[in-house]
Amino acid sequence: MTIPRIYMTEGERERVKAFLRHHRNERTDQLIGGMDFQAMSQKWTTQRLFDALHEHANNHGQLSGVRLQATPAAIELSLASYGDQSVHLVVTDYEIRMTTALCEQRAVKDAARFNDACLRLGPNMPLSNVGLVGSQYILFGQLSAHSPLANIIEELDVMGQNAIDALGELSYLIG
């Protein structure tokens, strides 16, 4: 049996309980008991996420230099495990967007081959994509604004590893 993690309001929880009692009878208490109804019932705001990441950085060594930018509202931090790779996070109503720089566009030897290689990397880097913002190639991904802090920390780690992997795979095209 897989125990689901479900994010919902109090009213939605009561409707789920009523549905399960009606359709599952004897297994209802077992199903309801395993559900995590409280995990991130509130969405992150930039300030709340900054505070949580700042506290995490003070207690663990994987994040450093957690800073809050005012305009536009964003969080910048460094991934200590990945050579202090800089990551920017933007919190919206629905998601948390993460970006990290890969290289400058002018450093790419052959743009067509580089872009083709980036498209082929996509399936090997779940939840990370390569994009071009201004004159900078970036790696980016997003999570739900309801994601628990542990998931955000894990995805920051994945982004750091994906940036290292992407640069390794693309290095022959960067001059």
Disulfide bonds with the S-S distance in Angstrom:
none
